[in-house]
Amino acid sequence: MSCSNDESIKLWTYGGDLLNTLTGHSSFVFSVTLGLLGRFFSGSEDKTVIVWKNDAKDQLINHPNTVWMVRCDEDGDVITACNDGLARVFSESEERKATQEEIDSLERESEMASSQGPSGMSEAQLQKLPNVSELNKYKGKNDGEYRIFKNGNTPEVYVWKAASQEWEKIGEALGQKTSSFYEGDRYFPQGEYDYVFEVDDESGIPKKLPYNDGDNPLEVAEKFLAREQLPKGYIEQITTFIR
């Protein structure tokens, strides 16, 4: 098996003859590994791991960022290394299952990451989000927890304020790359960037946030807050938004 920047996975004979070409990822594929029961797994820049069975896509596991490495251990558990700095283990064993809180957290982080990718959130993903009119039905578990709600066709990011027991909007998850060129300011130099996000706040005026893959999200968030003269209390939310 081999994976490639052309978004494909190729199966070969030991003699080097091509058997099959599999497609399913939407960006570079960085890792592929063989698992148990004839399955194999691939990790990609598109923030997903695909579970393949009988040379077809069997399952999709979403991540908050690029998946650089995927491996399978002797128990059949799948181990992934993600660009958010975390290694995760996925198992079919109920005994090793994560807590529901951990599972929900990964789903929310992955939803936010999907909304911020170059192509934004898909229509199917958007329809799965709870409506902003249902804010009061959802209680946050921890102060600073974030969640995406849909307002019409727009995904909006909210943070849970434990003191007031309510969700506070911190912006729209616009998601698309508005331009690769940023005109520059005293915090971010003029030039080409991998992403120039638009962060929409209560002022209604989108704030441009340039970002390159590989940048330190914390440093970028600090510069953004300083430029916009926003309280440092928002640094966790902005850092999460970037990721």
Secondary structure, DSSP 4 states (H G I P E B T S, - for coil): -EE-TTSEEEEE-TTS-EEEEEE--SS-EEEEEE-STT-EEEEETTSEEEEEETTEEEEEEE-SS-EEEEEE-TTS-EEEEETTS-EEEE-S-GGGPPPHHHHHHHHHHHHHHHHHSTT---HHHHHHSPBGGGGGG---SSTT-EEEEEETTEEEEEEEETTTTEEEEEEEE--S---SEE---SSS-SEE-SEEEEEE-TTS--EEEEE-TTS-HHHHHHHHHHHHT--GGGHHHHHHHH-
